[in-house]
Amino acid sequence: MTDPAVPSVPSAALAGSIAFGDDLVTTRLGFGAMRITGPGVWGEPADPAAAVAVLRRAVELGVQFIDTADSYGPEVSERLIAEALYPYPDQVVIATKGGFLRDGPGKWRPHGTPEHLRATCEASLTRLRLEQIPLYQLHRIDPKVPVEESLGALQELVAEGKIGRIGLSEVGVDELRRAQATAPIVSVQNRYNLLDRAWDEVVDVCDAEGLAFIAYFPLGTGGTAELGRPGSVVDEVARAHEATPAQVALAWLLARSPAIVPIPGTSSPEHLEENIGAAALRLTPDELASLG
């Protein structure tokens, strides 16, 4: 018998909401739009129409937070988002990132000069058909550019009304503190999941300070094959709820901290509905303890 709390049609709204800063509120279970590109996050997807359909279905199922980057494709993810969703429904928040150069499939090079960030932000505005990007994230801190210079450029774009709020990606507490000394920061996006908890301290800081923690790769890089192996704790919890290991992994993130915003991405409508179904899954205290 299925979990009585799980509706027949999944809804991201059941994950609750979160605020980015003082006035931007969105659903806690978002959608990561990296995988709607080609292999190696490079080029067009094999089926662009299917990518558009997945984006539209995500919004139909209550997803309000969609995360992308100018480097996904490059440019492909942002363009498909606009094609699928513009004019954007009320409450839908498109967050994007800048600060990488791409040299080919699977190749990423930090580039955080003020000139580059301004140019990529302007281009993202055009592709996304936005007058203001609600949340713009520094995709990586460039070791060759002082973070104060990178964030100074983003601060100028905030003053010009082209960016609403600033976030960071893949930073530790020390980097966060240095950034906060230069600009107001509303979010941190780091890799985080049941198997990879290296950023536990950052999660706790975000929780304590009212920052959003956007968890990318919330199912790990290999999906849930390792998580849900027969006889594992995740497998046992999933069976108890007649859920999937992926749903358990996402439900754990939602329970780990109210600051966490998981952004599972997929190009599959079936996986999309499975992921959003996690919003209704409520793990017991004993189950959370067993998952660690």
Secondary structure per residue as TSV (DSSP state, phi and psi in degrees):
chain	resnum	aa	ss	phi	psi
A	1	M	-	360.0	134.7
A	2	T	-	-73.4	159.5
A	3	D	-	-57.1	123.1
A	4	P	T	-61.8	-18.3
A	5	A	T	-82.5	-12.9
A	6	V	S	-88.5	117.4
A	7	P	-	-74.7	161.8
A	8	S	S	-67.4	-32.5
A	9	V	S	-110.7	119.7
A	10	P	-	-66.2	152.0
A	11	S	-	-141.8	123.6
A	12	A	G	-64.2	-23.0
A	13	A	G	-60.8	-25.2
A	14	L	G	-69.6	-12.2
A	15	A	G	-79.3	-8.9
A	16	G	-	87.0	-170.7
A	17	S	E	-126.7	168.7
A	18	I	E	-148.2	151.3
A	19	A	E	-106.4	135.0
A	20	F	E	-101.2	102.9
A	21	G	T	76.3	-151.6
A	22	D	T	-87.6	-22.4
A	23	D	T	-137.5	6.4
A	24	L	E	-110.7	104.7
A	25	V	E	-111.6	135.9
A	26	T	E	-149.8	171.6
A	27	T	E	-67.2	149.2
A	28	R	S	-78.4	-23.1
A	29	L	S	-100.3	107.8
A	30	G	-	-105.1	-165.2
A	31	F	E	-132.8	125.9
A	32	G	E	-93.5	122.4
A	33	A	T	-98.2	27.2
A	34	M	T	-73.8	-36.1
A	35	R	T	-83.9	4.2
A	36	I	T	-90.0	15.2
A	37	T	S	-106.3	-171.0
A	38	G	-	-81.1	-179.2
A	39	P	G	-57.0	140.0
A	40	G	G	71.5	19.5
A	41	V	G	55.0	43.8
A	42	W	B	-136.8	127.5
A	43	G	S	79.4	-171.1
A	44	E	-	-75.8	150.5
A	45	P	-	-69.8	160.9
A	46	A	S	-61.3	-33.0
A	47	D	-	-134.2	86.0
A	48	P	H	-57.2	-36.1
A	49	A	H	-63.1	-36.6
A	50	A	H	-68.5	-37.0
A	51	A	H	-63.3	-43.2
A	52	V	H	-61.3	-41.9
A	53	A	H	-64.4	-38.9
A	54	V	H	-64.7	-43.0
A	55	L	H	-60.9	-44.8
A	56	R	H	-66.0	-38.5
A	57	R	H	-67.4	-36.2
A	58	A	H	-58.3	-45.2
A	59	V	H	-67.2	-38.4
A	60	E	H	-59.0	-32.3
A	61	L	T	-90.5	13.8
A	62	G	T	96.0	2.0
A	63	V	-	-68.3	128.6
A	64	Q	-	-113.6	-17.7
A	65	F	E	-112.6	116.2
A	66	I	E	-120.8	123.6
A	67	D	E	-108.7	132.2
A	68	T	-	-143.5	-167.0
A	69	A	-	-162.3	152.5
A	70	D	T	-63.8	-25.5
A	71	S	T	-83.4	-5.3
A	72	Y	T	-80.2	95.5
A	73	G	B	135.3	-57.4
A	74	P	T	-63.9	158.2
A	75	E	T	75.2	-21.9
A	76	V	H	-63.5	-47.5
A	77	S	H	-60.8	-46.3
A	78	E	H	-61.2	-43.1
A	79	R	H	-63.9	-41.6
A	80	L	H	-67.1	-36.0
A	81	I	H	-60.5	-46.6
A	82	A	H	-64.9	-41.5
A	83	E	H	-60.6	-39.3
A	84	A	H	-78.1	-37.4
A	85	L	H	-118.6	-15.2
A	86	Y	-	-76.4	137.1
A	87	P	S	-69.1	135.8
A	88	Y	-	-69.1	135.9
A	89	P	-	-62.2	154.4
A	90	D	T	-54.9	143.7
A	91	Q	T	79.4	-11.7
A	92	V	-	-77.1	127.8
A	93	V	E	-112.4	122.4
A	94	I	E	-101.8	116.3
A	95	A	E	-107.0	135.7
A	96	T	E	-132.6	177.3
A	97	K	E	-140.2	155.1
A	98	G	E	-143.2	155.3
A	99	G	-	131.9	12.5
A	100	F	E	-126.5	149.5
A	101	L	E	-110.1	146.5
A	102	R	E	-114.0	131.6
A	103	D	E	-111.1	1.9
A	104	G	E	154.4	178.5
A	105	P	T	-56.6	128.7
A	106	G	T	72.7	7.7
A	107	K	E	-109.8	130.4
A	108	W	E	-137.4	133.0
A	109	R	E	-134.4	116.9
A	110	P	E	-59.4	139.8
A	111	H	-	-151.9	98.2
A	112	G	-	-115.2	28.0
A	113	T	-	-67.1	150.1
A	114	P	H	-55.7	-39.3
A	115	E	H	-63.5	-42.8
A	116	H	H	-66.5	-44.5
A	117	L	H	-64.7	-40.0
A	118	R	H	-63.7	-43.7
A	119	A	H	-65.3	-41.7
A	120	T	H	-70.5	-35.8
A	121	C	H	-63.6	-45.8
A	122	E	H	-59.9	-41.2
A	123	A	H	-68.2	-38.1
A	124	S	H	-64.6	-40.6
A	125	L	H	-56.7	-43.3
A	126	T	H	-66.6	-49.0
A	127	R	H	-63.7	-41.5
A	128	L	H	-80.3	-9.4
A	129	R	T	60.6	44.0
A	130	L	-	-114.1	148.2
A	131	E	S	-87.1	-27.2
A	132	Q	S	-144.1	135.6
A	133	I	B	-86.9	116.6
A	134	P	S	-59.0	-39.5
A	135	L	E	-138.3	116.5
A	136	Y	E	-114.9	126.5
A	137	Q	E	-113.5	136.5
A	138	L	E	-73.1	109.8
A	139	H	S	-62.7	-38.8
A	140	R	S	-150.1	148.4
A	141	I	-	-77.2	123.4
A	142	D	-	-79.1	118.8
A	143	P	T	-62.9	-15.7
A	144	K	T	-93.0	-4.8
A	145	V	S	-128.0	123.4
A	146	P	-	-54.8	135.0
A	147	V	H	-60.5	-28.3
A	148	E	H	-61.0	-34.8
A	149	E	H	-72.0	-43.1
A	150	S	H	-62.1	-47.6
A	151	L	H	-71.5	-28.1
A	152	G	H	-60.3	-39.4
A	153	A	H	-65.1	-40.2
A	154	L	H	-68.3	-36.0
A	155	Q	H	-61.5	-40.0
A	156	E	H	-62.2	-39.7
A	157	L	H	-68.6	-32.2
A	158	V	H	-63.8	-46.4
A	159	A	H	-61.3	-30.1
A	160	E	T	-84.4	-4.4
A	161	G	T	82.9	10.2
A	162	K	S	-89.2	-20.2
A	163	I	B	-126.0	138.7
A	164	G	S	-88.1	-43.7
A	165	R	-	-148.6	158.6
A	166	I	E	-114.9	135.8
A	167	G	E	-127.1	169.7
A	168	L	E	-122.5	162.7
A	169	S	E	-136.6	136.3
A	170	E	S	56.9	62.1
A	171	V	-	-129.4	151.9
A	172	G	-	-94.8	-177.0
A	173	V	H	-64.6	-41.6
A	174	D	H	-62.1	-42.4
A	175	E	H	-66.7	-38.2
A	176	L	H	-61.2	-44.9
A	177	R	H	-62.5	-41.7
A	178	R	H	-64.2	-41.0
A	179	A	H	-65.3	-41.1
A	180	Q	H	-64.3	-23.6
A	181	A	T	-73.7	-13.7
A	182	T	T	-106.7	-38.2
A	183	A	S	-149.3	151.4
A	184	P	-	-65.3	128.2
A	185	I	-	-114.6	131.1
A	186	V	-	-108.9	-12.3
A	187	S	E	-155.5	157.5
A	188	V	E	-129.8	132.3
A	189	Q	E	-114.8	111.4
A	190	N	E	-130.7	158.3
A	191	R	E	-68.6	128.6
A	192	Y	-	-162.0	131.0
A	193	N	B	-162.5	-179.5
A	194	L	T	-55.7	-35.7
A	195	L	T	-92.2	-15.6
A	196	D	B	-129.4	96.7
A	197	R	-	-116.1	32.2
A	198	A	T	-61.5	-24.5
A	199	W	T	-101.0	28.3
A	200	D	H	-51.8	-44.0
A	201	E	H	-63.6	-37.1
A	202	V	H	-68.7	-39.1
A	203	V	H	-56.8	-47.1
A	204	D	H	-64.8	-38.1
A	205	V	H	-65.6	-44.2
A	206	C	H	-60.7	-43.3
A	207	D	H	-59.4	-46.9
A	208	A	H	-69.5	-28.9
A	209	E	H	-106.4	5.7
A	210	G	T	74.6	25.5
A	211	L	-	-95.3	150.0
A	212	A	E	-81.9	139.9
A	213	F	E	-113.9	106.4
A	214	I	E	-88.2	115.7
A	215	A	E	-92.6	106.5
A	216	Y	E	-93.4	160.1
A	217	F	S	50.2	50.3
A	218	P	T	-67.5	-12.8
A	219	L	T	-109.2	8.3
A	220	G	-	82.1	172.6
A	221	T	T	-78.2	-22.0
A	222	G	T	-107.1	26.9
A	223	G	T	67.2	-139.3
A	224	T	T	-115.0	18.3
A	225	A	T	-58.3	-44.6
A	226	E	T	-77.4	-39.5
A	227	L	T	-58.9	-45.6
A	228	G	T	-101.3	23.7
A	229	R	-	-59.1	144.8
A	230	P	T	-53.2	130.6
A	231	G	T	89.7	-6.6
A	232	S	S	-74.6	164.7
A	233	V	H	-60.2	-42.1
A	234	V	H	-62.1	-41.8
A	235	D	H	-61.5	-42.1
A	236	E	H	-66.3	-42.0
A	237	V	H	-66.4	-41.2
A	238	A	H	-61.5	-43.2
A	239	R	H	-64.1	-37.4
A	240	A	H	-62.9	-29.6
A	241	H	H	-104.0	2.3
A	242	E	T	50.9	44.7
A	243	A	-	-113.9	-177.7
A	244	T	-	-105.5	159.7
A	245	P	H	-56.5	-36.7
A	246	A	H	-62.4	-41.4
A	247	Q	H	-65.5	-37.6
A	248	V	H	-64.7	-43.5
A	249	A	H	-61.4	-40.9
A	250	L	H	-72.2	-39.1
A	251	A	H	-63.6	-35.4
A	252	W	H	-63.3	-43.2
A	253	L	H	-60.9	-44.3
A	254	L	H	-63.5	-32.2
A	255	A	H	-84.0	-23.7
A	256	R	H	-60.3	-41.0
A	257	S	-	-162.7	140.4
A	258	P	T	-68.3	-8.3
A	259	A	T	-82.0	-17.3
A	260	I	E	-80.7	132.5
A	261	V	E	-119.8	96.7
A	262	P	E	-71.0	141.6
A	263	I	-	-127.4	65.9
A	264	P	-	-61.5	139.4
A	265	G	-	-119.6	151.9
A	266	T	-	-164.1	158.7
A	267	S	S	-108.0	5.9
A	268	S	-	-106.8	125.3
A	269	P	H	-59.4	-36.2
A	270	E	H	-66.0	-45.3
A	271	H	H	-66.8	-34.7
A	272	L	H	-57.7	-50.6
A	273	E	H	-65.4	-37.0
A	274	E	H	-61.6	-46.1
A	275	N	H	-62.5	-45.0
A	276	I	H	-69.4	-26.4
A	277	G	H	-60.0	-21.4
A	278	A	G	-65.4	-20.7
A	279	A	G	-62.2	-25.7
A	280	A	G	-93.7	-7.9
A	281	L	-	-82.0	124.7
A	282	R	-	-114.5	112.7
A	283	L	-	-83.5	143.4
A	284	T	-	-77.9	161.5
A	285	P	H	-56.1	-38.0
A	286	D	H	-66.0	-40.0
A	287	E	H	-66.4	-41.6
A	288	L	H	-62.6	-39.6
A	289	A	H	-64.6	-38.9
A	290	S	H	-69.2	-28.1
A	291	L	H	-80.2	-14.2
A	292	G	-	85.5	360.0
